[in-house]
Amino acid sequence: MKLNCSIVEDLLPLYLEELCSEESKSALEEHLRECHSCSEKFARMKNGQIIPHTETSETKPLIQDYAKKVRHHRICAGISIAFICLLAICALTILGLTLLDMRRAANPPIYELEDGVYNLTSAALESTAEELEQYVFYTNTAKISVKVDGNRHFQGTFMLWDKENSGSFIQICEVDEKTSTCTFTGLSASRRYMITCDGLAGANIAVSDGQDNSFLNSLSNVLNELGLYILLPKTSEYLALNASNVPLSRLSRILAASSL
């Protein structure tokens, strides 16, 4: 903290009597090393050639102002240090949770399921459009990802059904050669699902649990769970829509075709 000569002159008597704070003492000593006039005045005062004057009504406001500045500086420094420490603790906590999420995603628990149910947690499924509707799927990642072989021109639709609720329609997803992957989200491990498709005859289909083990995805999961979700880069290209977002005419045609 830089001091001017008038403040140094007022602080010299306190400095001689060792009544200054450590911060004021350091600032004053730094000024004395740089200012020849104040240094000489301090030397004469120390040798008794100048009698330190007592505090007057003129010098008192200067000292009070300086004391306020020192207190304000200390308070700001304390708040800054506390804020930085809080940020560091939050960052380390989020980092730890992210690493745990990555580890959990890389080693998911594999449960034994009833016969006829394909466990997407254990392995992805390679199938054709014609055989896809024969499978019943289980996922414990709250999502199912479906990808079409991109080596051909295609445009079609995937539909997700709830197997245990009388085949209730849940979500619909459209794909083409530019967007060959779609992901159904908001699913439950307690349910069993079926997938049908329209307009993809002869296409090769890959079905997985949509698990992404990247750091960014795990970080996004952690922030979402903490209520601090932010937009992060997405590695999958998909367009997942609820049935309510699909034009009624288009949905009716798809459902009619799938029921045949």
CORGISUL-V411530 format. One record per run of one state. SS is the DSSP state (helix for helix, strand for strand, loop for the rest). FROM is the first residue (numbers start at 1). LEN is the number of residues. Records with the same first field share a line. If there is no record, write none. Layout:
SS = FROM-LEN + FROM-LEN
This chain:
loop = 1-4 + 17-5 + 35-1 + 47-10 + 107-10 + 120-5 + 129-3 + 135-1 + 139-4 + 149-6 + 163-5 + 177-4 + 186-7 + 199-5 + 209-6 + 226-14 + 246-2 + 259-2
helix = 5-12 + 22-13 + 36-11 + 57-50 + 132-3 + 215-11 + 243-3 + 248-11
strand = 117-3 + 125-4 + 136-3 + 143-6 + 155-8 + 168-9 + 181-5 + 193-6 + 204-5 + 240-3
